[in-house]
């Protein structure tokens, strides 16, 4: 049953909640929300069965969390804070664990750096470019231009430009393409979080994120993902990296749930 929480600016954020135990919030990546992402829905149920209070939410501008653009990273962090406050009202812990998938991992890092009370972080294949590079700012500017121009296809094409071309071709042939076009404005926090990760030395950006952190990468993945995981480990005070069964930036629900649970209880 869908629940709702009100964020700082009055936007209503929808979420599902399952299980009982230490709280975990799932932070989706670029193209994820509950009705569009059965893999994460299944993973949330599996993780709850391992003894966690699991929240899977629709990020603002997606699904049952409608919001008008511009949609910013700061707003998204506020949304996470509102969910965290709701969980802390009746949870057995004063902090929350975050699982960030893909660009959702960069958002999770930004939330932790902003002071969200985080117990542990699990990040899967955060697509970080080189430290202190300019790619993120250029990418964000291009995305904002296309959102402002009101060209939904151009927004998605721009966001997926650096991905394997067959991924975009497959998306366009998919019956889900119209849904992807609708969520274009909500991609801005993803791009903004990736640009933020290049805005200063990462050891400086993440100095205050002392929560134990696990950077996961698939056994078959793009080179950027392994380099990004290495950068996370090198730049954070309490981080490690592991590989897991995953191919082409995708994972199987029970396998991911087991990987998350194992780290959180370890």
Residue pairs with C-beta under 8 A, 6 or more apart in sequence:
1 16
2 14
2 15
2 16
2 64
3 14
3 15
3 16
3 17
4 12
4 13
4 14
4 15
4 64
5 12
5 13
5 15
5 82
5 83
5 85
5 86
6 12
6 13
6 82
7 13
7 60
7 75
7 78
7 79
7 82
8 75
8 78
8 81
8 82
9 75
9 78
11 60
11 65
11 67
11 75
11 79
12 65
13 57
13 58
13 59
13 60
13 65
13 79
13 82
13 83
14 34
14 57
14 58
14 63
14 64
14 65
15 55
15 56
15 57
15 58
15 83
16 34
16 41
16 44
16 55
16 56
16 57
17 53
17 54
17 55
18 44
18 45
18 48
18 53
18 54
18 56
19 47
19 48
19 49
19 51
19 52
19 53
19 54
20 51
20 53
21 51
21 52
21 53
21 92
22 51
22 52
22 53
22 91
22 92
22 93
22 97
22 119
22 264
23 52
23 53
23 54
23 55
23 84
23 87
23 88
23 91
23 93
23 96
23 97
24 47
24 52
24 53
24 54
24 55
24 96
24 97
24 98
24 99
24 260
24 264
25 55
25 57
25 80
25 83
25 84
25 87
25 96
25 97
25 98
25 99
26 40
26 43
26 44
26 54
26 55
26 56
26 57
26 99
26 101
26 104
27 59
27 80
27 98
27 99
27 100
27 101
27 104
27 105
27 107
27 108
27 111
28 37
28 40
28 56
28 57
28 59
28 101
28 104
29 100
29 101
29 102
29 103
29 104
29 105
29 190
30 102
30 103
30 159
30 187
30 190
31 37
31 180
31 183
32 40
32 59
32 62
32 101
32 104
33 58
33 59
33 62
33 63
33 65
33 183
34 40
34 41
34 56
34 57
34 58
34 63
34 64
35 63
35 64
36 62
36 63
36 176
36 179
39 250
39 251
39 253
40 56
40 101
40 253
41 56
42 253
42 254
43 251
43 253
43 254
43 256
43 257
44 54
44 56
45 54
45 253
46 253
46 254
46 256
46 257
46 258
47 54
47 257
47 260
47 261
48 54
49 257
50 257
50 258
50 261
51 261
51 265
52 97
52 261
52 264
53 87
53 91
55 83
55 87
57 65
57 79
57 83
58 64
58 65
59 65
59 76
59 79
59 186
59 189
60 66
60 67
60 71
60 75
60 76
60 79
60 186
61 67
61 69
61 71
61 183
61 185
61 186
62 183
62 186
65 79
67 75
67 186
69 147
69 185
69 188
70 144
70 147
70 185
70 188
71 185
71 186
71 188
71 189
72 188
72 189
72 192
73 107
73 110
73 188
73 189
73 192
73 193
73 196
75 189
76 107
76 111
76 189
77 107
77 110
77 111
77 114
77 116
80 98
80 107
80 111
80 116
81 111
81 116
84 96
84 116
84 117
87 96
88 94
88 95
88 96
88 117
93 119
94 117
95 117
95 118
95 119
96 116
96 117
96 118
96 119
97 118
97 119
97 120
97 121
97 122
97 264
98 108
98 111
98 112
98 116
98 118
98 120
98 121
98 122
99 108
99 121
99 122
99 123
99 124
99 260
100 106
100 107
100 108
100 109
100 121
100 122
100 123
100 124
100 126
101 124
101 125
102 124
102 125
102 126
102 127
102 249
103 126
103 127
103 190
103 191
103 193
103 194
104 190
105 123
105 124
105 125
105 126
106 126
106 127
106 128
106 190
106 193
106 194
106 196
106 197
107 189
107 190
107 193
108 118
108 121
108 123
109 121
109 123
109 126
109 193
109 197
109 205
109 206
109 209
110 193
110 196
111 118
112 118
112 121
112 206
112 208
112 209
112 211
113 205
113 206
113 208
113 209
115 208
118 209
118 211
119 211
120 211
120 212
120 213
120 214
120 263
120 264
121 209
121 211
121 212
121 213
121 214
122 213
122 214
122 216
122 259
122 260
122 263
122 264
123 213
123 214
123 215
123 216
123 232
124 216
124 217
124 246
124 251
124 256
125 216
125 217
125 218
125 221
125 225
125 228
125 229
125 246
125 249
126 215
126 225
126 228
126 229
126 232
127 194
127 224
127 225
127 228
128 194
128 197
128 198
128 224
128 227
128 228
128 231
128 232
129 135
129 136
129 194
129 197
129 198
129 224
130 198
130 227
131 198
131 201
131 202
131 231
131 235
132 198
132 200
132 201
133 198
134 198
135 198
136 191
136 194
136 195
136 196
136 197
136 198
136 199
137 195
137 198
139 158
139 191
139 194
139 195
140 188
140 191
140 192
140 194
140 195
142 158
143 155
143 158
143 159
143 187
143 188
143 191
144 188
146 154
146 155
146 158
146 184
147 155
147 184
147 185
147 187
147 188
152 181
152 182
152 184
153 181
155 181
155 184
155 185
155 187
156 168
156 171
156 180
156 181
156 184
157 168
159 184
159 187
159 190
159 191
160 167
160 168
160 171
161 168
164 222
171 177
171 180
196 205
197 205
199 205
201 235
202 231
202 232
202 234
202 235
202 236
203 234
203 235
203 236
205 235
206 235
206 236
206 237
207 237
209 236
209 237
210 237
210 238
211 238
212 238
212 239
212 263
213 232
213 236
213 238
213 239
213 240
214 239
214 240
214 241
214 242
214 263
215 228
215 229
215 232
215 233
215 239
215 240
215 241
215 242
216 229
216 241
216 242
216 243
216 244
216 246
216 259
217 225
217 226
217 229
217 241
217 242
217 243
217 244
217 246
218 225
218 243
218 244
218 245
218 246
218 247
218 248
218 249
218 250
218 251
219 243
219 244
219 245
219 246
219 247
220 246
220 247
220 248
221 246
221 247
221 248
221 249
222 249
225 249
229 241
230 241
232 239
232 241
233 239
233 240
233 241
242 259
244 251
244 255
244 256
244 259
245 251
245 252
245 255
246 252
246 255
246 256
